[in-house]
Amino acid sequence: MSVLLCFAAALVFLYVILYYVVFRGTGFSNSVRLDGKTAIVTGSNTGTGKATALDLAKRGARVILACHNREKSEAAAFDIRRESGNNQVVFMQLNLASLKSVSNFAETFMNTEPRLDILINNAGVLGPGHTEDGFGLAFGVNHLGHFLLTNLLLERMQQSGPSRVVTVAARLHCIGNIDFPHLASKKDLVSGQSVWHNLQAYCNSKLCNVLFTRQLANRLDGTSVTCYSLHPGVVYTKIGRSTSWWLQLLFTLFAKLFFIDPERGSHTILYCSLQEGIEPLSGRYFSDCALQEVGAKARDDALAKKLWEGSDIEGGACDIGFIIHCIKSLVKTMYDCICVLYLSFPFSFLLFKKNKKFYFSIH
Ligand SMILES: NC(=O)c1ccc[n+]([C@@H]2O[C@H](COP(=O)([O-])OP(=O)(O)OC[C@H]3O[C@@H](n4cnc5c(N)ncnc54)[C@H](OP(=O)(O)O)[C@@H]3O)[C@@H](O)[C@H]2O)c1
């Protein structure tokens, strides 16, 4: 009996140590007020996004809930207004799985909101599917949608400076990868839709978040806008909602025991948004309300630059597959024109004889 009791006590002790040392992490407390300031939080109808929006609203900020589901988001806005006593909490529709929706959101925002002090790229998905533009869901929503959104709003942030772009990545970025040829041809960072592929796609998209922030900081150097990426902790939210039932069951059991709640999960997001004096650390990655070093891949400036260039067409639409498609079409059209000319115009033979090498090289 006493052996059993000792074993149970040891288990409880181990659990408390694990929870408080490994999972719970350091909290953030800061009384800074945000009256007169405006913040956007993407994916703020639930999870860490909602907890973050509530905290910002309590500090007096005007908070834009940038979410895709109107019903859920209106309900969240109502909750946040009631709990914070701040009426400046509004919903604006944003579907990060549609580049058109991102552009529409940015246009509406730029036409109606005079300032933007904090942009929190929080929304995230883990699961199968594709975006409206044909990209893999995790890559499209977690990286590409936020990439375009940030670029379209930068002008307003520069006008409102000092301002901050905070992107919620994840510790899992460290096992992420970016396969550029695959991305160019398949519009995705993975080749399948299995549970494993979805998890890998999620990790890859989170590596994109860290690299995006790094490159953004380089581009914003010398301006009044700074940016940060972060891991919010292991949080009990609905992030795994579109994975298989058995994975969700496993996740729920483990989550109930070990994961932190969304309020606690918002602390590092708030730290990066509000902590004074971290401006010289623009572009860096945070966890547990502190700077964290990242692995070699996540601080590879050449990789970050390549990702940026692949995601961007002069700050506008972001469609790598489309560029490849256009180049292929152009080459094919040129080839067709040459063939038609060659066959239909009797003198063209003489004309092309000199350029025979060029003609065959297109073959
Ligand atoms: N939970 C964790 O342990 C953990 C760990 C590391 C990093 N993170 C990161 O933390 C962030 C927040 O996740 P969470 O854990 O709070 O998960 P969550 O509860 O599932 O929240 C995700 C949010 O993203 C929104 N969203 C999904 N697809 C969207 C789209 N196409 N357009 C606009 N919004 C969209 C969701 O809206 P709907 O509810 O309407 O779908 C929801 O509001 C994510 O970036 C996630 O990767 C989480």
The ligand as a Tripos MOL2 file, in Angstrom:
@<TRIPOS>MOLECULE
LIG
   48    52     1     0     0
SMALL
NO_CHARGES

@<TRIPOS>ATOM
      1 N1         -2.3950   25.5090  -29.9110 N.am      1 LIG1
      2 C1         -1.0840   25.3370  -29.8380 C.2       1 LIG1
      3 O1         -0.5760   24.5270  -29.0360 O.2       1 LIG1
      4 C2         -0.1710   26.1300  -30.7030 C.ar      1 LIG1
      5 C3          1.2160   25.9260  -30.6000 C.ar      1 LIG1
      6 C4          2.0590   26.6610  -31.3980 C.ar      1 LIG1
      7 C5          1.5470   27.5960  -32.2610 C.ar      1 LIG1
      8 N2          0.2010   27.7900  -32.3610 N.ar      1 LIG1
      9 C6         -0.2840   28.7970  -33.3060 C.3       1 LIG1
     10 O2         -1.1400   29.6930  -32.6300 O.3       1 LIG1
     11 C7         -2.0240   30.2970  -33.5700 C.3       1 LIG1
     12 C8         -3.4410   30.2850  -33.0300 C.3       1 LIG1
     13 O3         -3.8880   28.9530  -32.9890 O.3       1 LIG1
     14 P1         -4.8370   28.3810  -31.8570 P.3       1 LIG1
     15 O4         -4.0770   27.3310  -31.1590 O.co2     1 LIG1
     16 O5         -5.4760   29.4660  -31.0810 O.co2     1 LIG1
     17 O6         -5.8980   27.6170  -32.7820 O.3       1 LIG1
     18 P2         -7.4510   27.8260  -33.0460 P.3       1 LIG1
     19 O7         -8.1860   27.8830  -31.7660 O.co2     1 LIG1
     20 O8         -7.8140   26.7730  -34.0150 O.co2     1 LIG1
     21 O9         -7.5120   29.2500  -33.7400 O.3       1 LIG1
     22 C9         -7.1400   29.4090  -35.0780 C.3       1 LIG1
     23 C10        -7.8440   30.6210  -35.6230 C.3       1 LIG1
     24 O10        -7.4880   30.7670  -36.9990 O.3       1 LIG1
     25 C11        -8.6830   30.9990  -37.7330 C.3       1 LIG1
     26 N3         -8.5880   30.6140  -39.1270 N.ar      1 LIG1
     27 C12        -8.4230   29.3830  -39.6650 C.ar      1 LIG1
     28 N4         -8.4670   29.4470  -40.9970 N.ar      1 LIG1
     29 C13        -8.6540   30.7460  -41.3240 C.ar      1 LIG1
     30 C14        -8.8340   31.4290  -42.5500 C.ar      1 LIG1
     31 N5         -8.8060   30.7880  -43.7110 N.pl3     1 LIG1
     32 N6         -9.0330   32.7620  -42.5150 N.ar      1 LIG1
     33 C15        -9.0770   33.4230  -41.3530 C.ar      1 LIG1
     34 N7         -8.9540   32.8310  -40.1600 N.ar      1 LIG1
     35 C16        -8.7430   31.5000  -40.1460 C.ar      1 LIG1
     36 C17        -9.7240   30.1590  -37.0090 C.3       1 LIG1
     37 O11       -11.0340   30.5500  -37.3900 O.3       1 LIG1
     38 P3        -12.2600   29.4770  -37.3090 P.3       1 LIG1
     39 O12       -12.4040   29.1210  -35.8590 O.co2     1 LIG1
     40 O13       -13.4270   30.2320  -37.8470 O.co2     1 LIG1
     41 O14       -11.8490   28.3370  -38.1800 O.co2     1 LIG1
     42 C18        -9.3710   30.5020  -35.5890 C.3       1 LIG1
     43 O15        -9.9210   31.7320  -35.2270 O.3       1 LIG1
     44 C19        -1.8540   29.5260  -34.8600 C.3       1 LIG1
     45 O16        -1.0360   30.2450  -35.7460 O.3       1 LIG1
     46 C20        -1.1350   28.2610  -34.4360 C.3       1 LIG1
     47 O17        -0.3610   27.7170  -35.4660 O.3       1 LIG1
     48 C21        -0.6600   27.0780  -31.5900 C.ar      1 LIG1
@<TRIPOS>BOND
     1     1     2 1
     2     2     3 2
     3     2     4 1
     4     4     5 ar
     5     4    48 ar
     6     5     6 ar
     7     6     7 ar
     8     7     8 ar
     9     8     9 1
    10     8    48 ar
    11     9    10 1
    12     9    46 1
    13    10    11 1
    14    11    12 1
    15    11    44 1
    16    12    13 1
    17    13    14 1
    18    14    15 2
    19    14    16 1
    20    14    17 1
    21    17    18 1
    22    18    19 2
    23    18    20 1
    24    18    21 1
    25    21    22 1
    26    22    23 1
    27    23    24 1
    28    23    42 1
    29    24    25 1
    30    25    26 1
    31    25    36 1
    32    26    27 ar
    33    26    35 ar
    34    27    28 ar
    35    28    29 ar
    36    29    30 ar
    37    29    35 ar
    38    30    31 1
    39    30    32 ar
    40    32    33 ar
    41    33    34 ar
    42    34    35 ar
    43    36    37 1
    44    36    42 1
    45    37    38 1
    46    38    39 2
    47    38    40 1
    48    38    41 1
    49    42    43 1
    50    44    45 1
    51    44    46 1
    52    46    47 1
@<TRIPOS>SUBSTRUCTURE
     1 LIG1         1 GROUP 0 **** ****
